[in-house]
Amino acid sequence: TLRAFEKELLPGFHQFEWQPALKNVSTSCDVGIINGLSGWTSSVDDSPAETITRRFRYDVALVSAMKDLEEDIVEGLRESGMEDSACTSGFKVMIKECCDGMGDVSEKHGGGPALPEKAVRFSFTVMSVSVLADDGSGEVTVFTEPKPNSELSCKPLCLMFVDESDHETLTAVLGPIVAERNAMKESRLILSIGGLPRLFRFHFRGTGYDEKMVRELEGLEASGSTYVCTLCDSSRAEASENMVLHSITRSHEENLERYEIWRTNPFSESAEELRDRVKGVSAKPFMETQPTMDALHCDIGNATEFYKIFQDEIGEMHKRVNPSREERRSWRAALDKQLRRKMKLKPVMRMNGNYARKLMTQETVEAVCELVPSEERREALRELVRLYLQMKPVWRATCPAKECPDQLCRYSFNSQRFAELLSSTFKYRYNGKITNYLHKTLAHVPEIIERDGSIGAWASEGNESANKLFRRFRKMNARQSKVFE
């Protein structure tokens, strides 16, 4: 007993068991960091495969995470009056999965093996642990992650030196993870928590992906496609005609079926007809994601869009046909100069989260309005941003029903008004086209919140901010400056 207890104190070693045993996964528990390609037969290739990826075995990582939460779970059971031995089975754990590619992680002067200078990080967050009450009165949540978007709750599972656009390599490296995850869905974990063996079932929800990654994993065309949305089948033209009324139709199963149709072409249609039938699913969906909207990238995407609207309004785009590049450049320069002077906002190469947050404020609009010649356009612009600021907390909040109930109630109304403005006053920009995230913001937010209770909590932020740590640990401060120390 003592020996077993001593072992339990070692990091990464916890006695656990799966019932039924996991298919295709070895039974040993004391597994640390493994070669990410274990589970694949190696092939001859130009980059030495042993160096590309390191990961934890998914089940071992989950056990470790559950043991970290042991005190919280026991505490939660105590608070809900269920700490006695009664409650050993019926635990349900919600897992949020995130995966994100990072550009430029080159060693500044390393002489390591030749690898793509891009990395992909896959991580998970334990969102909640609930248990079925024995008297059949339903689920009681014993643990909820208070900061689901902090890098502290976001546990890395796999680090890969792969370019996220290299579909073949990405699928090969994530393959073993998908296999383990599928095995765990069919099985229950037996693990001692609070001195008693308890049974856990895991539910995985891949929501921490940006649109590029979702399209890649679900076999959809890239984001410039006419099929504008990863949640519904709408085309870009339809989405700009009817901005608000859409419902979520896509799912992993359906994407798989559509891929089969695409592959076999059972009705012997032409390429165009076939593509229309499968709504842009033209690769094999390889990992199940939860159809949702990523709050962080939504922020960024919409802010980029507003930045362009600001430019167009400064140049009175509604009166012109096609202005020259020089003119456009001068509008942009004027906007940047004004933002720098009034809002202390330095121009950025690529829109990032912080810039997006500062850009979308009432003060910024007032600053921009100073450059807009006509009063009625200024009013329209102010109203557009005011509506947007009313809508934004709904998909940003971790728990919108608590944090911004009134905005949540008014969301559909606001989005309707917003869409009216876009299709009338700003028609020059939205005639037959609309950006992906703007469509999602207007059409899908209420439905997702009704289903999941939150969009913000399931976003990819935790993983994104942990990317920063990853850079720090690699001692490469790319993106900050390229000067030699």
C-alpha positions in Angstrom: 0.0 0.0 0.0 2.8 2.4 1.0 4.7 1.7 -2.2 1.5 2.4 -4.3 0.9 5.6 -2.4 4.5 6.8 -2.9 4.0 6.2 -6.6 0.8 8.2 -6.6 2.9 11.2 -5.4 5.1 11.1 -8.5 4.0 13.5 -11.2 2.4 11.9 -14.1 1.8 8.6 -12.4 -1.8 7.9 -11.3 -3.3 4.5 -11.1 -6.3 4.4 -13.5 -8.3 2.0 -15.5 -10.6 2.3 -18.5 -13.7 0.1 -18.7 -13.9 -1.4 -21.3 -10.2 -1.1 -22.1 -9.3 1.5 -24.7 -8.9 0.1 -28.2 -5.4 0.5 -29.8 -4.0 2.2 -26.7 -1.4 0.5 -24.5 -2.4 -0.2 -20.9 0.5 1.3 -19.1 -0.3 4.2 -16.8 3.2 5.7 -16.1 3.6 7.5 -19.4 5.3 10.9 -19.7 5.9 12.8 -22.8 5.9 10.6 -25.8 6.9 10.9 -29.4 3.9 12.4 -31.1 4.2 10.0 -34.0 3.9 6.9 -31.8 1.0 5.0 -33.1 2.1 5.6 -36.7 4.5 3.3 -38.7 7.4 5.5 -39.7 8.1 6.2 -43.3 11.2 7.5 -45.0 10.9 11.3 -45.4 13.1 14.3 -45.8 12.6 15.8 -42.3 13.7 13.5 -39.5 10.3 12.4 -38.1 11.4 11.9 -34.5 11.8 15.6 -34.1 8.5 16.8 -35.4 6.2 16.3 -32.5 5.9 15.6 -28.8 2.7 14.9 -26.9 1.1 13.4 -23.9 -1.1 10.4 -24.3 -4.6 11.8 -24.2 -6.0 9.5 -21.5 -2.9 10.1 -19.3 -3.2 13.8 -19.7 -6.9 13.7 -18.8 -6.2 11.6 -15.7 -3.5 14.1 -14.7 -6.0 17.0 -15.1 -8.6 15.2 -13.1 -6.2 14.5 -10.3 -5.2 18.2 -10.3 -8.9 19.0 -9.8 -9.3 16.4 -7.1 -9.7 18.9 -4.2 -12.1 21.0 -6.2 -14.3 18.0 -7.1 -14.4 16.8 -3.5 -15.2 20.3 -2.3 -18.0 20.5 -4.9 -19.4 17.2 -3.7 -19.3 18.4 -0.2 -21.1 21.6 -1.0 -23.9 19.9 -2.8 -24.2 17.4 0.1 -23.1 14.4 -2.0 -19.7 13.7 -0.5 -20.6 10.3 1.0 -19.7 7.1 -0.6 -23.0 7.1 -2.4 -21.6 8.9 -5.4 -19.0 6.9 -7.3 -20.5 6.6 -10.8 -22.3 9.0 -13.1 -19.5 11.7 -13.3 -19.6 13.6 -16.6 -16.6 15.8 -17.7 -16.9 18.4 -20.4 -13.6 19.0 -22.3 -13.0 21.9 -24.6 -10.3 21.3 -27.2 -8.3 24.0 -28.9 -5.8 23.8 -31.7 -4.1 26.7 -33.3 -1.2 27.2 -35.7 1.6 29.6 -35.0 3.8 31.2 -37.7 7.5 31.9 -37.5 8.8 30.0 -34.5 12.3 29.7 -36.0 15.3 29.5 -33.7 17.1 32.8 -34.0 20.5 31.0 -34.2 19.9 27.3 -33.7 21.6 24.6 -35.7 18.9 22.0 -35.2 17.3 19.8 -37.8 15.7 21.4 -40.8 12.0 21.8 -39.9 9.2 24.0 -41.0 9.4 27.2 -39.0 5.8 26.9 -38.0 4.2 25.1 -35.1 0.7 23.8 -34.2 -0.4 23.4 -30.6 -3.2 21.2 -29.4 -4.6 21.6 -25.9 -7.6 21.0 -23.8 -9.4 22.6 -20.9 -11.6 20.8 -18.3 -14.7 23.0 -18.5 -17.0 21.3 -16.0 -17.5 18.2 -13.9 -21.0 17.2 -13.1 -22.6 14.1 -11.4 -26.0 12.5 -11.6 -27.7 12.6 -8.2 -28.6 9.2 -6.9 -32.2 10.2 -6.3 -32.6 10.8 -10.0 -33.1 14.6 -9.5 -30.8 15.3 -12.5 -27.2 16.6 -12.8 -25.4 18.5 -10.2 -22.3 20.5 -11.3 -19.5 20.0 -8.8 -16.9 21.9 -10.7 -16.9 24.7 -13.3 -13.8 26.3 -14.7 -13.9 29.9 -13.5 -11.5 31.2 -16.1 -12.0 29.0 -19.2 -9.9 31.4 -21.3 -6.8 31.6 -19.1 -3.6 29.9 -20.3 -3.5 28.4 -16.8 -6.6 26.2 -17.4 -5.5 25.3 -20.9 -3.4 22.2 -20.7 -1.1 21.4 -23.7 -1.5 18.0 -25.2 0.6 18.1 -28.3 3.3 20.3 -29.8 4.1 19.9 -33.5 6.5 21.5 -35.9 4.0 21.4 -38.8 2.6 24.1 -41.0 -1.2 24.1 -40.3 -1.8 24.5 -44.0 0.0 21.3 -44.7 -3.1 19.1 -44.5 -1.4 15.8 -45.0 1.2 16.2 -42.2 -1.3 17.8 -39.9 -3.8 14.9 -40.2 -1.0 12.4 -39.8 0.2 14.0 -36.6 -3.2 14.6 -35.1 -4.3 11.1 -36.2 -3.3 9.3 -33.0 -5.0 11.9 -30.9 -8.2 11.5 -32.8 -7.9 7.7 -32.4 -7.5 8.0 -28.6 -10.3 10.5 -28.3 -12.6 8.2 -30.2 -11.6 5.2 -28.0 -12.3 7.3 -24.9 -15.8 8.2 -26.0 -16.8 4.6 -25.9 -15.4 3.9 -22.4 -15.4 5.0 -18.8 -12.5 6.0 -16.7 -12.1 4.5 -13.2 -9.9 6.8 -11.0 -9.7 7.3 -7.3 -10.9 10.8 -6.3 -11.1 11.6 -2.6 -10.0 8.1 -1.7 -12.9 6.4 -3.6 -12.8 4.9 -7.1 -15.1 7.0 -9.3 -16.4 6.5 -12.8 -15.9 9.4 -15.3 -17.3 9.8 -18.8 -15.7 12.4 -21.0 -17.5 14.6 -23.6 -15.2 16.3 -26.0 -16.1 19.6 -27.7 -13.7 21.0 -30.3 -14.6 24.7 -30.1 -11.3 26.4 -29.8 -10.5 26.5 -33.5 -10.3 29.5 -35.7 -12.3 29.3 -38.9 -9.3 28.2 -41.0 -8.7 25.2 -38.8 -12.4 24.3 -38.6 -12.6 24.3 -42.4 -9.5 22.2 -42.6 -10.6 19.6 -40.0 -14.1 19.4 -41.4 -13.2 19.1 -45.0 -14.7 22.4 -46.1 -13.3 24.7 -48.8 -11.1 27.5 -47.6 -12.6 30.7 -46.1 -12.7 32.6 -49.3 -15.2 30.1 -50.6 -18.8 31.0 -51.8 -20.0 28.8 -48.9 -19.4 31.5 -46.4 -20.3 29.7 -43.2 -19.1 26.7 -41.2 -22.4 26.4 -39.4 -25.0 26.7 -42.2 -25.1 26.0 -46.0 -25.7 29.6 -47.0 -23.7 31.0 -49.9 -22.1 34.4 -49.7 -24.8 36.1 -51.9 -27.6 34.6 -49.9 -26.0 35.6 -46.6 -25.7 39.2 -47.8 -29.4 39.2 -49.0 -30.8 37.6 -45.9 -28.4 38.6 -43.1 -30.2 37.4 -40.0 -32.5 34.4 -40.6 -30.3 31.3 -40.8 -30.1 28.2 -38.6 -27.2 25.8 -37.9 -27.4 22.8 -40.2 -23.9 21.6 -40.6 -22.5 18.7 -38.5 -19.6 16.4 -38.6 -21.8 13.4 -39.6 -23.4 15.3 -42.4 -20.0 16.5 -43.6 -18.8 12.9 -43.8 -21.9 11.9 -45.8 -21.4 14.8 -48.1 -17.7 13.9 -48.6 -18.8 10.4 -49.7 -21.2 12.0 -52.2 -18.4 14.2 -53.4 -16.1 11.2 -53.7 -18.5 8.9 -55.5 -20.7 11.4 -57.4 -23.7 9.0 -57.3 -25.8 11.1 -59.6 -23.1 11.7 -62.2 -23.4 15.4 -62.0 -21.1 18.1 -63.4 -18.5 19.5 -61.0 -20.6 22.6 -60.4 -23.8 20.7 -59.6 -21.9 18.3 -57.4 -20.2 21.1 -55.5 -23.6 22.8 -55.0 -25.0 19.5 -53.7 -22.3 19.0 -51.1 -22.2 22.7 -50.3 -18.4 23.0 -50.5 -17.4 19.8 -48.6 -14.6 18.6 -50.8 -12.1 16.9 -48.5 -12.5 14.2 -45.9 -13.6 15.6 -42.5 -11.1 14.2 -40.1 -11.8 15.5 -36.7 -15.1 16.3 -35.1 -15.5 20.0 -34.2 -18.5 21.5 -32.5 -20.2 24.0 -34.9 -19.8 27.2 -33.0 -18.2 30.6 -33.5 -14.8 31.6 -32.1 -15.3 34.7 -30.1 -11.7 36.0 -30.4 -11.5 35.7 -34.1 -15.0 37.1 -34.4 -13.8 40.2 -32.6 -10.8 40.4 -34.9 -12.7 39.7 -38.1 -15.4 42.3 -37.3 -12.9 44.9 -36.2 -11.1 44.5 -39.6 -14.4 45.0 -41.3 -15.1 48.2 -39.3 -11.6 49.5 -40.0 -12.4 49.2 -43.7 -15.8 50.8 -43.3 -14.1 53.7 -41.5 -11.8 54.2 -44.4 -14.6 54.0 -46.9 -16.6 56.6 -45.0 -13.7 59.0 -44.8 -13.4 58.8 -48.6 -17.2 59.0 -49.0 -17.3 55.7 -50.8 -21.1 55.8 -51.2 -20.8 58.5 -53.8 -18.0 57.0 -55.9 -17.6 54.2 -58.4 -14.1 52.8 -58.2 -11.5 55.0 -56.6 -7.8 54.7 -57.4 -5.4 52.9 -55.1 -3.7 56.2 -54.3 -7.0 57.7 -53.0 -7.7 54.6 -50.9 -4.2 54.8 -49.5 -4.7 58.4 -48.5 -8.0 57.5 -46.7 -6.1 54.9 -44.8 -3.3 57.2 -43.9 -5.8 59.8 -42.6 -7.5 57.1 -40.5 -4.3 55.8 -39.0 -3.0 59.3 -38.3 -6.3 60.2 -36.5 -6.4 56.9 -34.5 -2.7 57.4 -33.5 -3.4 61.1 -32.4 -6.7 60.6 -30.7 -6.7 57.0 -29.5 -2.9 56.3 -29.2 -3.5 53.4 -31.6 -0.4 52.5 -33.6 -1.1 51.0 -37.1 -0.7 47.2 -37.0 0.2 44.9 -39.9 -2.3 42.3 -39.0 -5.3 43.1 -36.8 -4.8 41.5 -33.4 -7.1 41.0 -30.4 -6.0 44.1 -28.4 -6.2 46.4 -31.4 -9.6 45.1 -32.2 -10.8 45.8 -28.6 -9.5 49.3 -28.6 -10.8 50.0 -32.1 -14.4 49.0 -31.3 -15.2 51.7 -28.8 -17.5 54.8 -28.8 -14.5 57.1 -28.4 -12.9 55.7 -31.6 -16.0 56.3 -33.6 -16.2 59.9 -32.4 -12.6 60.3 -33.5 -13.3 58.8 -36.9 -16.5 60.9 -37.3 -14.4 64.0 -37.2 -13.0 63.0 -40.6 -16.4 62.0 -42.1 -17.7 65.0 -44.1 -21.5 64.6 -44.0 -23.6 64.7 -40.8 -26.0 61.9 -41.8 -23.2 59.5 -42.6 -21.7 60.3 -39.1 -25.0 59.4 -37.5 -25.3 56.2 -39.4 -21.7 55.3 -38.5 -22.4 56.0 -34.8 -25.5 53.9 -34.8 -23.7 51.0 -36.5 -21.0 51.0 -33.8 -23.5 51.5 -31.0 -25.5 48.5 -32.1 -22.3 46.5 -32.5 -21.2 47.4 -29.0 -24.6 46.3 -27.7 -24.2 42.9 -29.5 -20.6 42.3 -28.6 -20.8 41.4 -24.9 -23.3 38.6 -25.8 -20.7 36.5 -27.6 -17.8 37.7 -25.5 -19.2 37.0 -22.0 -18.3 33.7 -20.3 -21.9 33.5 -19.0 -24.1 36.0 -21.0 -27.3 35.1 -19.1 -25.7 36.4 -15.9 -23.3 39.1 -17.2 -25.4 40.9 -19.8 -29.0 39.6 -19.7 -30.6 42.7 -21.4 -28.2 42.7 -24.3 -28.9 39.0 -24.7 -32.6 39.6 -24.8 -32.2 42.4 -27.3 -29.7 40.6 -29.5 -32.0 39.5 -32.3 -33.6 42.9 -32.4 -30.2 44.6 -32.5 -28.8 42.3 -35.2 -31.9 42.9 -37.3 -31.4 46.6 -37.1 -27.7 46.2 -37.8 -28.4 44.2 -40.9 -30.9 46.8 -42.1 -28.3 49.5 -41.8 -25.7 47.4 -43.7 -28.1 46.7 -46.5 -29.3 50.2 -46.9 -26.8 52.9 -45.8 -23.8 50.8 -46.3 -25.1 49.0 -49.4 -22.0 49.9 -51.4 -20.0 47.5 -49.3 -22.5 44.6 -48.7 -24.0 44.3 -52.1 -23.9 40.5 -52.8 -21.0 40.0 -50.3 -20.5 39.8 -46.6 -17.6 38.6 -44.5 -17.7 35.2 -42.8 -17.6 36.4 -39.2 -20.1 39.2 -39.8 -22.6 36.6 -41.1 -22.1 34.5 -38.1 -22.4 37.4 -35.7 -25.7 38.4 -37.2 -27.2 35.1 -38.0 -26.0 32.4 -35.5 -25.2 33.9 -32.1 -28.7 33.5 -30.4 -28.9 29.9 -31.5 -25.5 28.9 -30.3 -26.1 30.6 -26.9 -29.4 28.8 -26.6 -27.6 25.5 -27.2 -24.4 26.0 -25.2 -25.2 28.8 -22.8 -22.1 30.7 -23.9 -19.8 31.5 -26.8 -17.0 33.3 -25.0 -16.3 30.5 -22.6 -15.7 28.1 -25.5 -13.4 30.4 -27.4 -9.8 29.7 -28.3 -8.3 32.5 -26.2 -6.6 30.2 -23.6 -4.7 28.4 -26.3 -3.8 31.7 -28.1 -2.4 33.2 -24.9 -0.4 30.1 -24.2 1.2 30.4 -27.7 2.9 33.5 -26.2 4.3 31.3 -23.4 5.5 28.8 -26.0 7.4 31.5 -27.7 8.9 32.6 -24.4 10.1 29.1 -23.6 11.7 28.7 -27.0 13.5 32.0 -26.1 12.4 33.4 -29.4 10.7 36.7 -29.2 9.7 36.8 -32.8 6.9 39.2 -33.6 8.3 41.7 -31.1 11.4 42.9 -33.0 14.1 41.6 -35.2 17.0 43.6 -33.7 20.1 41.8 -32.6 20.9 42.1 -28.9 
